[in-house]
Amino acid sequence: MKLATREYPEHYEITVTDDGPGFDPEAPVLADDGRDHIGITNVRDRLAQLSGGALRIRSEPGKGTVVTIEIPKKQVKRT
């Protein structure tokens, strides 16, 4: 696993790269424990609501996964 951070003029970026087995992002998530698994959706929503940020996941079977979190420098006005 590799963790990297970068600063851009408009935002900060955090990237986590994993060279594990990866997965097919188009495949449905199957859970056999009877619960809804909405963790990634919750993180995306909270990043967007609290900071205007974004979470992107890129993965490919056999090649690993890259997760990128982008946080704008400009504060989001909350009402």
RAKA-V812541 format. One record per run of one state. SS is the DSSP state (H for helix, E for strand, C for the rest). FROM is the first residue (numbers start at 1). TO is the last residue. Records with the same first field share a line. If there is no record, write none. Layout:
SS=FROM-TO ; FROM-TO
//
This chain:
C=1-1 ; 8-10 ; 19-38 ; 52-53 ; 61-63 ; 73-79
E=2-7 ; 11-18 ; 54-60 ; 64-72
H=39-51
//
